[in-house]
Amino acid sequence: METFNNGLGKSQDGGYDRIDRWNEETLSKLEEHYAAILNLIGEDGRREGLKETPLRVAKSIQFLTQGYGTDPADILKSAVFHEEYSEMVIVKDIELFSMCEHHLLPFIGKAHVAYIPNGKITGLSKVARVVDGYSRRLQVQERLTVQIRDCIQDTLNPKGVAVVIEALHLCMVMRGVQKQHSVTTTSAFTGAFLDSDKTREEFIHLIGSNLH
C-alpha cells in the first residue's frame, strides 16, 4: 500500500509550518486518472480553472485516505501508562471526516468514545488519533464504529468500551433520497457498557450533556 505522511517543520520565525509529503508515483498516476475523468464528464481539462485540478484532487484523495498508512493500535501503544484510575474516561465530540465507500462522498460528524480503565490508560489525544486512523479510509459508518471499539478493547484491555458516532452522509444529502437533515447514529459496546444498564445510561447521559 502506498503511504502518505504529513507533519510539522519548524520555521525560521520560531513557529511551525505544515509539511506535506506525497508518494510521487501514486500522485502521478492519480493525476492522470482524474484528468481522464474530467474529460469523460464533458469538461475541458485545458481551461484555466481546471489545469491544476487533477493534481490538487490527487493530493486531496491521498490526504483523505491517509489512514491506510497508519496502525491505530500502534498509536495507542505509544502512550500507555499504568494507573489505578477505574472510572469512566470519555473523549466526546471528536470531529470525524470519512469517505463513503459506496459513492466516494464524504460523511461528516462526531465520535464519542469512552472506556473504563483496567490498570492502564492512554493519552487522550491518542483516542482521537484512533478515530482519525480508521476514518481516513473508505468506510461505512457501522464498520468504523466497531473498528474503533475493538482497537481500544484489544489494545488496552479495559473493563469496557463505548463508541457512538453521529454523522451526516452527503450521499443521502446530495443524491439518492436527498434528505438534507438526516443524521445517522451508530453505537458499539463491550464489557461493562454491555453488562450494566446503569453504566451505559451514564455514558449516554454524559455525551448528551452540555458540559462545555
C-alpha positions as CSV (number, residue, x, y, z in Angstrom):
1,M,0.0,0.0,0.0
2,E,1.3,3.4,-0.9
3,T,1.9,5.7,2.1
4,F,1.2,9.3,2.9
5,N,2.9,11.4,5.6
6,N,2.4,14.9,6.7
7,G,3.9,16.7,9.6
8,L,5.2,19.9,11.0
9,G,8.6,21.5,10.4
10,K,10.0,24.4,12.4
11,S,10.1,27.7,10.5
12,Q,12.7,30.4,10.7
13,D,10.4,32.7,12.8
14,G,10.1,30.1,15.5
15,G,6.7,28.8,14.6
16,Y,5.8,25.7,12.8
17,D,5.0,25.2,9.1
18,R,2.9,22.3,7.8
19,I,4.9,19.9,5.5
20,D,3.0,17.5,3.2
21,R,4.9,14.6,1.7
22,W,3.3,12.7,-1.2
23,N,4.1,9.4,-2.8
24,E,5.2,10.9,-6.2
25,E,4.5,7.7,-8.2
26,T,1.0,7.4,-6.8
27,L,0.4,11.1,-7.2
28,S,1.3,11.0,-10.9
29,K,-1.0,8.0,-11.6
30,L,-3.9,9.6,-9.8
31,E,-3.4,12.9,-11.6
32,E,-3.7,11.0,-14.9
33,H,-6.9,9.3,-13.9
34,Y,-8.5,12.5,-12.6
35,A,-7.6,14.3,-15.9
36,A,-9.3,11.5,-17.8
37,I,-12.4,11.7,-15.5
38,L,-12.7,15.5,-16.3
39,N,-12.8,14.7,-20.0
40,L,-15.2,11.9,-19.6
41,I,-17.8,14.1,-17.8
42,G,-17.6,16.6,-20.6
43,E,-15.2,19.2,-19.2
44,D,-12.2,20.8,-20.9
45,G,-9.3,20.0,-18.7
46,R,-7.2,22.6,-20.5
47,R,-9.2,25.6,-19.4
48,E,-7.7,27.8,-16.8
49,G,-9.7,26.8,-13.8
50,L,-9.1,23.1,-14.3
51,K,-5.4,23.0,-15.4
52,E,-4.2,22.1,-11.9
53,T,-7.4,20.3,-10.7
54,P,-6.2,16.7,-11.4
55,L,-3.1,17.4,-9.3
56,R,-5.0,19.0,-6.5
57,V,-7.5,16.2,-6.3
58,A,-4.7,13.6,-6.4
59,K,-3.2,15.2,-3.4
60,S,-6.6,15.6,-1.7
61,I,-7.5,11.9,-2.1
62,Q,-4.1,10.8,-0.6
63,F,-4.7,13.1,2.3
64,L,-8.3,11.9,2.9
65,T,-7.3,8.2,2.8
66,Q,-4.0,8.5,4.8
67,G,-5.5,6.1,7.4
68,Y,-4.3,3.2,5.3
69,G,-0.7,4.1,6.2
70,T,-1.4,4.1,10.0
71,D,-1.9,1.4,12.6
72,P,-4.3,2.7,15.2
73,A,-3.2,0.1,17.7
74,D,0.4,1.3,17.5
75,I,-0.9,4.8,18.1
76,L,-2.5,3.7,21.4
77,K,0.6,1.7,22.4
78,S,2.8,4.7,22.0
79,A,1.3,6.3,25.1
80,V,0.1,3.6,27.6
81,F,0.5,4.4,31.3
82,H,-0.1,2.3,34.4
83,E,-2.7,4.0,36.5
84,E,-5.2,2.7,39.1
85,Y,-8.0,5.1,37.9
86,S,-11.1,2.9,37.4
87,E,-13.9,5.3,36.5
88,M,-15.2,6.2,33.1
89,V,-12.9,8.1,30.7
90,I,-14.8,9.9,27.9
91,V,-13.5,11.8,24.9
92,K,-16.5,13.3,23.2
93,D,-17.3,15.5,20.2
94,I,-14.3,14.2,18.3
95,E,-14.6,15.7,14.8
96,L,-14.8,13.0,12.2
97,F,-14.4,13.1,8.4
98,S,-14.6,10.0,6.3
99,M,-15.5,8.8,2.8
100,C,-18.4,6.5,2.0
101,E,-17.0,3.5,0.1
102,H,-20.2,3.2,-1.9
103,H,-20.2,6.6,-3.6
104,L,-16.8,8.1,-2.6
105,L,-18.7,11.0,-1.0
106,P,-17.9,12.4,2.5
107,F,-19.7,11.7,5.7
108,I,-19.0,14.1,8.5
109,G,-19.8,14.1,12.2
110,K,-18.6,13.4,15.7
111,A,-17.4,10.4,17.6
112,H,-17.9,9.9,21.3
113,V,-15.6,7.3,22.9
114,A,-15.4,6.0,26.4
115,Y,-13.5,3.3,28.2
116,I,-13.2,2.1,31.8
117,P,-9.5,1.5,32.6
118,N,-8.3,-1.8,34.0
119,G,-4.9,-0.7,35.3
120,K,-3.9,1.1,32.1
121,I,-4.8,4.4,30.5
122,T,-3.7,6.1,27.2
123,G,-3.1,9.7,26.2
124,L,-6.3,11.4,25.5
125,S,-5.1,12.6,22.1
126,K,-4.4,9.0,21.1
127,V,-8.1,8.2,21.3
128,A,-8.8,11.0,18.8
129,R,-6.0,9.7,16.6
130,V,-7.5,6.2,16.6
131,V,-10.7,7.8,15.2
132,D,-8.7,9.5,12.5
133,G,-6.7,6.4,11.7
134,Y,-9.9,4.4,10.8
135,S,-12.0,7.3,9.4
136,R,-9.4,8.4,6.9
137,R,-10.2,5.4,4.8
138,L,-13.0,4.3,2.5
139,Q,-15.6,3.4,5.1
140,V,-19.1,2.6,6.2
141,Q,-20.2,4.1,9.5
142,E,-21.2,0.8,11.0
143,R,-17.7,-0.8,10.4
144,L,-15.9,2.4,11.6
145,T,-17.8,2.3,14.9
146,V,-16.8,-1.3,15.6
147,Q,-13.2,-0.9,14.5
148,I,-12.7,2.0,17.0
149,R,-14.3,-0.1,19.7
150,D,-12.2,-3.2,19.0
151,C,-8.9,-1.4,18.7
152,I,-9.3,0.2,22.2
153,Q,-10.6,-3.0,23.7
154,D,-7.9,-5.2,22.2
155,T,-5.0,-2.8,22.9
156,L,-5.8,-1.6,26.4
157,N,-8.0,-4.5,27.7
158,P,-10.2,-2.1,29.7
159,K,-13.3,-3.1,31.7
160,G,-15.4,-1.8,28.8
161,V,-15.5,0.4,25.7
162,A,-18.3,2.5,24.3
163,V,-18.4,4.2,20.9
164,V,-21.2,6.4,19.5
165,I,-20.9,8.1,16.1
166,E,-23.3,10.7,14.7
167,A,-22.7,11.6,11.1
168,L,-24.3,13.4,8.1
169,H,-23.8,11.4,4.9
170,L,-23.5,13.5,1.7
171,C,-24.6,10.5,-0.4
172,M,-28.0,11.0,1.3
173,V,-28.0,14.8,1.2
174,M,-26.7,15.4,-2.4
175,R,-28.1,12.3,-4.3
176,G,-30.4,9.4,-3.7
177,V,-33.2,10.3,-1.4
178,Q,-31.7,13.8,-0.9
179,K,-32.8,14.1,2.8
180,Q,-30.8,17.1,3.8
181,H,-31.1,17.0,7.6
182,S,-30.8,13.2,8.3
183,V,-28.2,12.1,10.8
184,T,-27.1,8.5,11.2
185,T,-26.2,7.3,14.7
186,T,-24.3,4.0,15.4
187,S,-23.1,2.5,18.6
188,A,-20.9,-0.3,19.8
189,F,-20.2,-1.5,23.3
190,T,-18.1,-4.1,25.2
191,G,-17.8,-5.2,28.8
192,A,-19.3,-3.1,31.5
193,F,-21.2,-1.0,28.9
194,L,-22.9,-4.1,27.7
195,D,-23.5,-5.7,31.1
196,S,-24.7,-2.8,33.1
197,D,-27.7,-0.6,32.0
198,K,-26.6,2.0,34.6
199,T,-23.1,2.3,33.1
200,R,-24.4,2.6,29.6
201,E,-27.0,5.1,30.6
202,E,-24.4,7.2,32.4
203,F,-22.3,7.3,29.2
204,I,-25.3,8.3,27.1
205,H,-26.2,11.0,29.6
206,L,-22.7,12.4,29.7
207,I,-22.2,12.6,25.9
208,G,-25.6,14.4,25.7
209,S,-24.9,16.8,28.5
210,N,-23.7,20.3,27.8
211,L,-20.6,20.1,30.0
212,H,-18.5,22.5,28.0
